[in-house]
Amino acid sequence: MSKQPGHNELNTGERISFPTPETMSDAQLEVYEQIVSGPRRTLVGPLRAALHNPALADRWQRLGQVLRFETSIPTYLNELAILVTARRWNSELEWAIHSGDADRAGLAPEITAAIRTCSLPDFGKDEAAREIYEFSRQILQQGDVEEDAYQSIVVRWGEVGAVELTAVIGYYSMVAMTLNAHRVPLPDGMTASLPGPALTLAQMPGPDRLTD
């Protein structure tokens, strides 16, 4: 099997087979056609593995469509939360796809670059981005969110925003775990780029790490 370059050799070489249209059952093919005719337009990432269970893949892609395309949080902030999630789990494919999506959605490239190297991003006057980053960082690294970080999301985006943001982070954690565990390969033309050791969760700095 060919290998993709990157920091983590464990993330190369598929562990399971991935159904193709030529090998799919009728149930798998039905879900596949729903996926490629929707906003994704192609079958990539965790759905390649999930298709082993067509019912799972169907519910998965429906939930993913809501959380990726239909939340009340602006797209660039949604992508910011996904990038923090991808970095925490060292998910090369999730990072590769969503760093491009974040750039197209208008997230400052400097913020993406800082998250990639686990540095504290400079959000400037973008308090909304700062709040999304901190909420995401805390729940991923602590399993919970401190009251100030939680309320900042509720105040700005309402209770629905807090629910959506938590769901986005949880969903993309599931995506990252699936990609990592099954060694889902990067599509042609994408290269791995996350620095750091294998089998180690990334640690991202919070505001308490700031110095004068």
Residue frames as qw, qx, qy, qz and C-alpha x, y, z in Angstrom:
[[0.000, 0.887, 0.462, 0.000, 0.00, 0.00, 0.00],
 [0.358, 0.552, -0.061, 0.750, 1.19, 3.53, -0.69],
 [0.443, -0.546, -0.472, 0.532, 1.92, 5.76, 2.27],
 [0.067, 0.919, 0.164, 0.351, 1.14, 9.41, 2.82],
 [0.446, 0.271, -0.419, 0.743, 3.88, 11.59, 4.33],
 [0.432, -0.739, -0.141, -0.498, 3.23, 12.97, 7.77],
 [0.181, -0.621, 0.584, -0.490, 4.11, 13.07, 11.46],
 [0.659, -0.196, 0.598, -0.412, 2.37, 9.84, 12.32],
 [0.226, 0.275, -0.861, -0.363, 3.31, 6.68, 10.45],
 [0.220, 0.203, 0.908, -0.293, 0.50, 4.88, 12.28],
 [0.452, 0.568, 0.294, -0.622, -1.96, 6.88, 10.20],
 [0.366, 0.509, -0.565, -0.536, -0.84, 5.30, 6.93],
 [0.226, 0.093, -0.953, -0.180, -2.13, 2.14, 5.28],
 [0.655, -0.256, -0.125, -0.699, -5.82, 1.23, 5.52],
 [0.254, -0.209, 0.877, -0.349, -6.85, -1.32, 8.14],
 [0.542, 0.362, 0.705, -0.279, -10.20, -2.22, 6.57],
 [0.282, 0.291, 0.669, 0.623, -11.68, -2.39, 3.12],
 [0.205, 0.409, 0.183, -0.870, -13.76, 0.49, 1.80],
 [0.541, 0.497, 0.679, -0.016, -16.87, -0.24, -0.29],
 [0.026, -0.248, 0.417, 0.874, -16.83, 1.10, -3.85],
 [0.623, 0.277, 0.019, -0.731, -19.88, 1.53, -6.12],
 [0.586, 0.290, -0.692, -0.305, -18.87, -1.66, -7.92],
 [0.355, 0.032, -0.897, 0.262, -18.86, -3.72, -4.70],
 [0.286, -0.074, 0.432, -0.852, -21.73, -2.07, -2.80],
 [0.113, 0.398, 0.906, -0.092, -24.96, -3.79, -1.87],
 [0.011, -0.661, -0.527, -0.534, -28.22, -2.17, -2.92],
 [0.423, -0.838, -0.319, 0.128, -28.58, -0.61, 0.55],
 [0.536, -0.447, 0.121, 0.706, -25.04, 0.74, 0.46],
 [0.311, 0.250, 0.482, 0.780, -25.50, 2.10, -3.05],
 [0.131, -0.812, -0.503, -0.266, -28.67, 3.93, -2.05],
 [0.454, -0.809, -0.106, 0.359, -26.85, 5.75, 0.75],
 [0.537, -0.167, 0.341, 0.753, -23.85, 6.40, -1.49],
 [0.204, 0.519, 0.519, 0.647, -26.06, 8.08, -4.08],
 [0.277, -0.897, -0.344, -0.029, -27.64, 10.27, -1.39],
 [0.558, -0.605, 0.074, 0.563, -24.18, 11.36, -0.27],
 [0.437, -0.048, 0.431, 0.788, -22.78, 12.24, -3.69],
 [0.068, 0.635, 0.543, 0.546, -25.95, 14.07, -4.72],
 [0.370, -0.857, -0.329, 0.144, -25.89, 16.23, -1.56],
 [0.026, -0.985, 0.171, 0.009, -23.66, 19.13, -0.47],
 [0.628, -0.519, 0.510, 0.276, -20.62, 16.86, -0.04],
 [0.617, 0.667, -0.246, -0.337, -20.75, 15.76, -3.72],
 [0.571, 0.435, -0.694, 0.062, -18.22, 13.01, -3.05],
 [0.891, -0.425, -0.145, -0.061, -17.60, 10.09, -0.71],
 [0.427, 0.530, -0.527, 0.509, -14.58, 10.85, 1.45],
 [0.188, -0.479, 0.534, -0.671, -13.50, 10.44, 5.02],
 [0.314, -0.134, 0.833, -0.435, -15.35, 8.47, 7.68],
 [0.758, 0.274, 0.156, -0.571, -18.37, 7.67, 5.54],
 [0.560, 0.437, -0.677, -0.191, -16.14, 5.33, 3.52],
 [0.115, 0.145, -0.925, 0.331, -15.84, 3.21, 6.66],
 [0.436, 0.118, 0.521, -0.724, -19.38, 3.79, 7.93],
 [0.651, 0.266, -0.349, -0.620, -20.83, 2.37, 4.72],
 [0.211, 0.114, -0.968, 0.068, -20.07, -1.10, 6.04],
 [0.052, 0.479, 0.801, -0.356, -23.33, -0.48, 7.92],
 [0.099, 0.437, 0.467, 0.762, -25.64, 1.40, 5.51],
 [0.350, -0.803, -0.466, -0.126, -28.08, 2.43, 8.25],
 [0.546, -0.596, -0.085, 0.583, -25.21, 3.91, 10.27],
 [0.376, 0.019, 0.339, 0.863, -23.84, 5.71, 7.21],
 [0.045, -0.647, -0.550, -0.527, -27.28, 7.12, 6.41],
 [0.422, -0.847, -0.311, 0.085, -27.84, 8.56, 9.89],
 [0.600, -0.381, 0.082, 0.699, -24.21, 9.70, 10.01],
 [0.305, 0.214, 0.380, 0.846, -24.39, 11.69, 6.80],
 [0.179, -0.767, -0.484, -0.382, -27.73, 13.26, 7.77],
 [0.530, -0.770, -0.182, 0.306, -26.37, 14.41, 11.13],
 [0.559, -0.215, 0.216, 0.771, -23.16, 15.61, 9.51],
 [0.193, 0.528, 0.455, 0.691, -25.06, 17.67, 6.96],
 [0.324, -0.875, -0.332, -0.134, -26.91, 19.51, 9.74],
 [0.605, -0.689, -0.003, 0.399, -23.80, 20.16, 11.80],
 [0.542, -0.091, 0.337, 0.765, -21.62, 21.18, 8.90],
 [0.133, 0.290, 0.474, 0.820, -24.05, 23.19, 6.80],
 [0.314, -0.612, -0.520, -0.507, -27.14, 24.06, 8.85],
 [0.457, -0.480, -0.516, 0.543, -26.17, 25.50, 12.24],
 [0.011, -0.966, -0.253, -0.058, -26.85, 29.07, 13.35],
 [0.499, -0.674, 0.243, 0.487, -23.14, 29.69, 13.96],
 [0.419, 0.805, -0.278, -0.314, -21.31, 31.38, 11.05],
 [0.950, 0.274, -0.135, 0.063, -19.42, 28.96, 8.83],
 [0.438, 0.622, -0.489, 0.428, -15.95, 30.28, 9.60],
 [0.381, -0.515, 0.551, -0.534, -16.56, 29.83, 13.34],
 [0.958, -0.022, 0.142, -0.247, -17.99, 26.36, 12.80],
 [0.817, 0.447, -0.286, 0.225, -14.82, 25.50, 10.89],
 [0.021, 0.673, -0.545, 0.500, -12.70, 26.97, 13.70],
 [0.723, -0.346, 0.440, -0.405, -14.31, 24.55, 16.15],
 [0.974, 0.222, 0.004, -0.039, -13.71, 21.68, 13.72],
 [0.533, 0.637, -0.437, 0.344, -10.03, 22.62, 13.36],
 [0.302, -0.583, 0.584, -0.477, -9.54, 22.64, 17.13],
 [0.902, -0.094, 0.307, -0.288, -11.18, 19.21, 17.22],
 [0.873, 0.446, -0.172, 0.096, -9.05, 17.85, 14.38],
 [0.268, 0.684, -0.538, 0.414, -5.90, 19.14, 16.03],
 [0.583, -0.484, 0.487, -0.435, -6.77, 17.70, 19.43],
 [0.924, 0.009, 0.362, -0.126, -7.18, 14.22, 17.93],
 [0.214, -0.525, 0.669, 0.481, -4.30, 14.62, 15.45],
 [0.678, 0.429, 0.596, -0.041, -6.61, 13.69, 12.60],
 [0.291, -0.273, 0.478, 0.783, -4.69, 14.35, 9.40],
 [0.111, 0.394, 0.740, 0.533, -7.60, 13.90, 6.99],
 [0.138, -0.835, -0.518, 0.126, -10.02, 15.97, 9.07],
 [0.289, -0.686, 0.073, 0.664, -7.39, 18.70, 9.30],
 [0.292, -0.069, 0.595, 0.746, -6.54, 18.59, 5.60],
 [0.049, 0.586, 0.709, 0.388, -10.17, 18.94, 4.52],
 [0.217, -0.867, -0.443, 0.071, -11.28, 21.51, 7.05],
 [0.377, -0.513, 0.097, 0.765, -8.22, 23.76, 6.95],
 [0.152, 0.145, 0.575, 0.790, -9.16, 24.35, 3.32],
 [0.166, -0.690, -0.660, -0.244, -12.82, 24.79, 4.21],
 [0.370, -0.733, -0.292, 0.490, -11.89, 27.25, 6.97],
 [0.302, -0.255, 0.289, 0.872, -9.81, 29.31, 4.58],
 [0.002, -0.356, -0.648, -0.673, -12.65, 29.47, 2.06],
 [0.299, -0.739, -0.603, -0.022, -15.09, 30.42, 4.83],
 [0.057, 0.860, -0.028, 0.507, -12.93, 33.39, 5.83],
 [0.749, -0.634, -0.018, 0.192, -11.04, 32.21, 8.91],
 [0.069, 0.913, -0.399, -0.053, -7.76, 34.12, 9.16],
 [0.843, 0.313, -0.417, 0.133, -4.89, 31.91, 7.95],
 [0.122, 0.543, -0.610, 0.564, -2.82, 33.01, 10.95],
 [0.680, -0.305, 0.381, -0.547, -5.37, 31.42, 13.29],
 [0.973, 0.158, -0.102, -0.130, -5.25, 28.13, 11.39],
 [0.590, 0.520, -0.507, 0.353, -1.44, 28.19, 11.41],
 [0.203, -0.519, 0.578, -0.597, -1.35, 28.77, 15.18],
 [0.862, -0.154, 0.249, -0.414, -3.75, 25.91, 15.89],
 [0.883, 0.354, -0.306, 0.026, -1.68, 23.62, 13.67],
 [0.486, 0.417, -0.573, 0.512, 1.42, 24.24, 15.79],
 [0.591, -0.571, -0.545, 0.165, -0.53, 24.27, 19.08],
 [0.270, 0.041, -0.196, 0.942, 0.27, 27.94, 19.62],
 [0.084, 0.635, 0.568, -0.517, -2.17, 30.45, 21.09],
 [0.344, 0.565, 0.489, 0.569, -3.87, 32.20, 18.16],
 [0.070, -0.251, -0.139, 0.956, -4.00, 35.98, 17.97],
 [0.177, 0.614, 0.763, 0.093, -7.68, 36.69, 17.48],
 [0.126, 0.234, 0.133, 0.955, -7.27, 40.45, 17.48],
 [0.354, -0.014, 0.224, -0.908, -10.69, 42.05, 17.80],
 [0.630, -0.073, -0.608, -0.478, -12.58, 38.89, 16.83],
 [0.369, -0.303, 0.658, -0.582, -14.02, 38.06, 20.24],
 [0.885, 0.095, 0.060, -0.451, -16.48, 35.59, 18.75],
 [0.775, 0.386, -0.497, 0.067, -13.61, 33.50, 17.37],
 [0.072, 0.458, -0.710, 0.530, -11.77, 33.72, 20.67],
 [0.628, -0.173, 0.444, -0.615, -14.83, 32.42, 22.50],
 [0.924, 0.223, -0.157, -0.268, -15.37, 29.53, 20.05],
 [0.547, 0.474, -0.638, 0.264, -11.72, 28.52, 20.37],
 [0.125, -0.387, 0.692, -0.596, -11.79, 28.56, 24.16],
 [0.804, -0.044, 0.253, -0.536, -15.06, 26.64, 24.45],
 [0.888, 0.330, -0.301, -0.111, -13.76, 24.04, 22.00],
 [0.367, 0.512, -0.676, 0.383, -10.35, 23.79, 23.65],
 [0.368, -0.349, 0.610, -0.609, -11.79, 23.34, 27.11],
 [0.874, 0.010, 0.197, -0.444, -14.36, 20.67, 26.30],
 [0.838, 0.402, -0.370, 0.006, -11.84, 18.68, 24.26],
 [0.408, 0.445, -0.644, 0.471, -9.08, 18.84, 26.86],
 [0.201, -0.229, 0.638, -0.707, -11.13, 18.83, 30.07],
 [0.142, -0.305, -0.935, -0.112, -14.32, 17.04, 29.08],
 [0.121, -0.796, -0.553, 0.212, -16.31, 20.04, 30.31],
 [0.271, 0.590, 0.125, 0.750, -16.45, 23.82, 29.97],
 [0.249, -0.247, -0.480, 0.804, -15.91, 26.43, 32.66],
 [0.123, 0.733, 0.601, -0.295, -18.85, 28.71, 33.40],
 [0.032, 0.713, -0.122, -0.690, -17.39, 31.87, 31.84],
 [0.050, -0.230, 0.764, 0.600, -16.55, 30.08, 28.59],
 [0.119, 0.419, 0.896, 0.087, -19.99, 28.48, 28.46],
 [0.095, 0.778, 0.452, -0.427, -21.90, 31.67, 29.13],
 [0.037, -0.533, 0.346, 0.771, -19.94, 33.58, 26.51],
 [0.018, 0.076, 0.852, 0.518, -21.39, 31.25, 23.87],
 [0.007, 0.613, 0.781, -0.118, -24.92, 31.46, 25.29],
 [0.014, -0.715, -0.175, 0.676, -24.81, 35.25, 25.42],
 [0.046, 0.446, -0.485, -0.751, -23.63, 35.58, 21.83],
 [0.275, 0.085, -0.801, -0.525, -25.42, 32.68, 20.11],
 [0.725, -0.216, 0.014, -0.654, -28.20, 31.70, 22.50],
 [0.695, -0.257, 0.639, -0.207, -28.88, 28.29, 23.96],
 [0.889, 0.429, 0.143, -0.079, -29.27, 26.83, 20.47],
 [0.425, 0.783, -0.436, 0.131, -25.74, 27.96, 19.63],
 [0.327, -0.562, 0.715, -0.256, -24.33, 26.29, 22.71],
 [0.843, 0.064, 0.498, -0.195, -26.13, 23.07, 21.83],
 [0.769, 0.637, -0.048, -0.018, -24.99, 23.22, 18.21],
 [0.178, 0.792, -0.562, 0.157, -21.37, 23.99, 19.06],
 [0.537, -0.389, 0.715, -0.221, -21.16, 21.11, 21.53],
 [0.872, 0.280, 0.376, -0.142, -22.69, 18.78, 18.94],
 [0.581, 0.768, -0.270, 0.011, -20.24, 19.93, 16.26],
 [0.061, -0.681, 0.705, -0.187, -17.27, 19.20, 18.52],
 [0.681, -0.150, 0.676, -0.238, -18.68, 15.82, 19.55],
 [0.844, 0.486, 0.174, -0.146, -19.52, 14.83, 15.99],
 [0.524, 0.757, -0.379, 0.093, -16.12, 15.76, 14.61],
 [0.347, -0.548, 0.736, -0.195, -14.47, 13.93, 17.49],
 [0.828, 0.124, 0.524, -0.156, -16.30, 10.82, 16.30],
 [0.698, 0.710, -0.087, -0.031, -15.15, 11.59, 12.77],
 [0.105, 0.785, -0.598, 0.125, -11.54, 11.96, 13.89],
 [0.582, -0.332, 0.718, -0.187, -11.59, 8.72, 15.86],
 [0.860, 0.359, 0.342, -0.118, -13.01, 6.85, 12.88],
 [0.541, 0.796, -0.268, 0.039, -10.42, 8.28, 10.51],
 [0.101, -0.700, 0.683, -0.180, -7.58, 7.50, 12.90],
 [0.692, -0.210, 0.654, -0.224, -8.67, 4.03, 13.98],
 [0.840, 0.369, 0.398, -0.022, -9.34, 2.72, 10.47],
 [0.417, -0.363, 0.457, 0.697, -6.43, 4.58, 8.84],
 [0.514, 0.752, 0.412, -0.023, -8.72, 6.18, 6.26],
 [0.603, -0.024, 0.238, 0.761, -6.23, 7.53, 3.70],
 [0.066, 0.633, -0.009, -0.772, -5.87, 11.06, 2.45],
 [0.700, 0.647, 0.295, -0.074, -7.34, 11.61, -1.02],
 [0.689, 0.239, 0.227, 0.645, -4.93, 12.08, -3.90],
 [0.209, 0.693, 0.101, 0.683, -3.40, 15.55, -3.86],
 [0.484, -0.812, 0.067, -0.319, -3.59, 15.98, -0.08],
 [0.590, 0.291, -0.610, 0.442, -0.58, 15.61, 2.18],
 [0.642, -0.625, -0.404, 0.186, -0.31, 15.13, 5.93],
 [0.284, 0.662, -0.147, 0.678, 0.99, 18.16, 7.76],
 [0.574, -0.769, -0.014, -0.283, 0.35, 17.95, 11.50],
 [0.334, 0.524, -0.671, 0.405, 3.51, 17.99, 13.61],
 [0.574, -0.468, 0.428, -0.518, 3.92, 16.01, 16.81],
 [0.093, -0.263, 0.959, -0.048, 4.41, 12.47, 18.08],
 [0.520, -0.154, -0.713, -0.445, 2.15, 9.54, 17.28],
 [0.587, -0.430, -0.686, 0.021, -0.51, 8.34, 19.73],
 [0.288, -0.284, -0.414, 0.816, -0.41, 11.58, 21.71],
 [0.073, 0.847, 0.523, 0.064, -3.30, 14.01, 22.06],
 [0.336, 0.461, 0.002, 0.822, -2.41, 17.58, 21.11],
 [0.322, -0.641, -0.472, 0.513, -2.44, 20.18, 23.88],
 [0.224, 0.651, 0.265, 0.675, -3.61, 23.65, 22.92],
 [0.280, -0.089, -0.429, 0.854, -2.89, 26.69, 25.09],
 [0.125, -0.812, -0.563, -0.096, -5.57, 28.76, 26.74],
 [0.051, 0.885, -0.017, 0.463, -5.49, 32.39, 27.90],
 [0.690, -0.713, 0.119, 0.043, -3.87, 31.38, 31.21],
 [0.834, -0.011, 0.192, 0.517, -0.73, 30.68, 29.16],
 [0.318, 0.846, 0.083, 0.421, -0.44, 34.33, 28.09],
 [0.612, -0.400, -0.186, 0.656, 2.47, 36.33, 29.46],
 [0.052, 0.953, 0.092, -0.286, 3.07, 40.08, 29.58]]
